[in-house]
Amino acid sequence: RKVVKAGTIHPDIRVPMRQIALHPTSGEPPVTVYDSSGPYTAEGAEIRIDAGLPRLRESWVLARVVVESYGGRIVRPEDNGFVSGDRLTPEFPVRSQPFKAKGGEALTQVAYA
């Protein structure tokens, strides 16, 4: 069963977890593990592939001041295997601006940990 756990440092961040029930004869409580399956496995999830995923951490990322959004880049022919016409994959209907480090700085996961 999917559950969420509030973050210790940032309680507003909800970490997805999955509780795995063990056999009743084990006498053990469920084992809780990290769940990387995404929001569509949550009970009652509304699946709208064309809407994309919600940007749950956008305000948190922007509050760090070291990033800025930018226009990204255009899709190039090599991104789609140089195909054209009816073999071309349609562009995704939602386009979010990506983030980059301000001033050419390097961003790492460690910086956000």
Secondary structure, DSSP 8 states (H G I E B T S, - for coil): -EEEEE-SS-TTSEEEEEEE---GGG----EEEE--S-GGGSTT----GGG----TTHHHHHTTSSEEE-------GGGGTT--GGGS----S-----EEEGGG----HHHH-
